[in-house]
Amino acid sequence: MLLTLRNNKSQKFGNFVITRLEHGNIEVNGYLPYHKYNTISSIPKEHIHEELDKMKETFNQIISKSEKVKKIIMECGINYFLVYDYGNGGVAACSEENGVYKEYL
């Protein structure tokens, strides 16, 4: 993961895809659990923000295990995207960029 954070590349890391963007921020894509939401219309709007919070919590638990990784990420801004994966691609359900929450569904 350290190479990804330093070299502006994307890497799958557990249930996340992490990308270092050109302007320096880190983009973290997490995915809605397919077993819970098997169609995009089955996602209750009131659960989207809750799922994003769970994703952020899980990601923060992972990065807290490495001081090096945590330091690099905390020096960058983090953009979180919660994605509905429909098999052949994905659709952003919501995001949090620079602390601003947005819903797309």
Summary of the structure (lengths in Angstrom):
residues: 105
radius of gyration: 13.7
end to end distance: 30.4
largest distance: 40.2
contacts: 282
relative contact order: 0.20
helix: 35%
strand: 33%
